Amino acid sequence: MFSTTPSVTSPYEITRLRGALLIGGVLVSIFVFADLILLPESLYTAYLINRFGLQLPLVVFALALTWWHKFNQIKETLFAVILVMFTYVNYGFLHYAWVTERFSFAYEGTILYTFYCIFALGVPFRLSLIAAVINVVGFILLMYMSPVYGERVMLAVGFVASSLFVGCYARYRLDHAMALLKSTNARLVVLSTRDELTGLLNRRALMEGAEYLLSLCKREKLTTGVIMADLDDFKKYNDAFGHQQGDEAIMMQAGILNEVFQRKSDVVGRYGGEEFMVMVSGLNEQEVTQQCEAVLNLWQERALPHAHGASHPVMGCSIGAVVSKPDVKTSLQALISQADKNLYEAKHRGRQTFYITCMPDKS
Ligand SMILES: Nc1nc2c(ncn2[C@@H]2O[C@H](COP(=O)(O)OP(=O)(O)OP(=O)(O)O)[C@@H](O)[C@H]2O)c(=O)[nH]1
């Protein structure tokens, strides 16, 4: 049956990630100039190898992978792995600078990398936490091997550990808010497109779906059928058995329509009150006739006793249908109006029957 669920826009997300990776590469390069001012010249070669030979290629590698068809499936894990590798490459230089020159290279990059991967590249909470734990353990081991910051070692460890975990917690809150937003959105889509009683499309979504199917039929040169079904003597039924039981008959009608019109492309909805509309595609008059008969037969099988004084002893419906080979001028309103006329003809012919015509009329 026709669905109105919106699809995910991943091409935009990929473009955004490419932009974020490019900015990441530019940031690394800018920091190179800032760092070179502070570093002793003897460390230049090691530093440049570390940045341009190891860190930057990691960014380029991630950027190249964005063109891979499986990138979407691996991107979160990839960015988490890159975060750890990036950080450990930096630890390598920190260690080297200390061992060779007793130079205390800054540790703040560790925090910046984590924030960049978590927020700009979107590494989710669990992977962020795993990466943070690995990076904090690495930092503690590094401080154990080379006390780069002297008596401020504990302060550095505390600062790195708390910053990384604050980042992870913020990611957790963000993931939670996003999940809530997603489920609320999905709920809103259901509320705005579905009829509460029957679960079928409501009038607005029905019209949208029907317009869409009609334009598809025009483009693909397919026939289209509009079927209007209206419960018979429903006022009498309501008066005799009450509104609640009346609602159950309406739900029964929805169930019957769902049973008969099962194709994904079928547009099935509640037109209003006890009137329903279905739009089908690619079927000829004979096939639509069979579907109308199937609906009436299923009502007969249900054998739901009708109110005293109704035109038939059991509940059923009348159906008006129209089949058309639409052209550019064919409008949905014209099809509905013809199906409605046919419905009243079916009512006029004694109810629990159908009346079908073709548009334009073949006779
Ligand atoms: N229980 C219930 N009744 C509804 C609902 N929507 C509309 N109705 C009732 O459906 C009845 C429709 O009555 P009419 O338009 O006179 O049609 P009818 O009695 O079915 O007569 P025919 O269509 O000529 O066979 C009204 O009494 C409405 O109150 C609903 O959601 N639940």
The ligand as a Tripos MOL2 file, in Angstrom:
@<TRIPOS>MOLECULE
LIG
   32    34     1     0     0
SMALL
NO_CHARGES

@<TRIPOS>ATOM
      1 N1        -19.8760    5.3130   13.9780 N.pl3     1 LIG1
      2 C1        -19.4850    6.2180   13.0910 C.ar      1 LIG1
      3 N2        -20.3700    6.7940   12.2850 N.ar      1 LIG1
      4 C2        -19.9730    7.6810   11.3770 C.ar      1 LIG1
      5 C3        -18.6100    8.0320   11.2620 C.ar      1 LIG1
      6 N3        -18.5020    8.9180   10.2560 N.ar      1 LIG1
      7 C4        -19.7330    9.1390    9.7670 C.ar      1 LIG1
      8 N4        -20.6430    8.3910   10.4380 N.ar      1 LIG1
      9 C5        -22.0820    8.3150   10.2620 C.3       1 LIG1
     10 O1        -22.3890    7.7820    8.9880 O.3       1 LIG1
     11 C6        -23.7210    8.1430    8.6870 C.3       1 LIG1
     12 C7        -23.8170    8.4350    7.2200 C.3       1 LIG1
     13 O2        -25.1780    8.5790    6.9280 O.3       1 LIG1
     14 P1        -25.7110    8.9710    5.5140 P.3       1 LIG1
     15 O3        -24.7650    9.9240    4.8440 O.co2     1 LIG1
     16 O4        -27.1270    9.4290    5.6850 O.co2     1 LIG1
     17 O5        -25.6480    7.6750    4.6930 O.3       1 LIG1
     18 P2        -26.2660    6.2330    4.9320 P.3       1 LIG1
     19 O6        -27.1410    6.1770    6.1010 O.co2     1 LIG1
     20 O7        -25.1080    5.2770    4.9260 O.co2     1 LIG1
     21 O8        -27.1280    6.0320    3.6340 O.3       1 LIG1
     22 P3        -26.6400    5.6120    2.2150 P.3       1 LIG1
     23 O9        -25.2410    6.1440    2.0490 O.co2     1 LIG1
     24 O10       -27.5990    6.2670    1.2790 O.co2     1 LIG1
     25 O11       -26.6700    4.1380    2.1420 O.co2     1 LIG1
     26 C8        -24.0630    9.3460    9.5550 C.3       1 LIG1
     27 O12       -25.0220    8.9590   10.4990 O.3       1 LIG1
     28 C9        -22.7480    9.6710   10.2570 C.3       1 LIG1
     29 O13       -22.9380   10.1020   11.5960 O.3       1 LIG1
     30 C10       -17.6750    7.4110   12.1550 C.ar      1 LIG1
     31 O14       -16.4660    7.6660   12.1390 O.2       1 LIG1
     32 N5        -18.1620    6.5220   13.0500 N.ar      1 LIG1
@<TRIPOS>BOND
     1     1     2 1
     2     2     3 ar
     3     2    32 ar
     4     3     4 ar
     5     4     5 ar
     6     4     8 ar
     7     5     6 ar
     8     5    30 ar
     9     6     7 ar
    10     7     8 ar
    11     8     9 1
    12     9    10 1
    13     9    28 1
    14    10    11 1
    15    11    12 1
    16    11    26 1
    17    12    13 1
    18    13    14 1
    19    14    15 2
    20    14    16 1
    21    14    17 1
    22    17    18 1
    23    18    19 2
    24    18    20 1
    25    18    21 1
    26    21    22 1
    27    22    23 2
    28    22    24 1
    29    22    25 1
    30    26    27 1
    31    26    28 1
    32    28    29 1
    33    30    31 2
    34    30    32 ar
@<TRIPOS>SUBSTRUCTURE
     1 LIG1         1 GROUP 0 **** ****
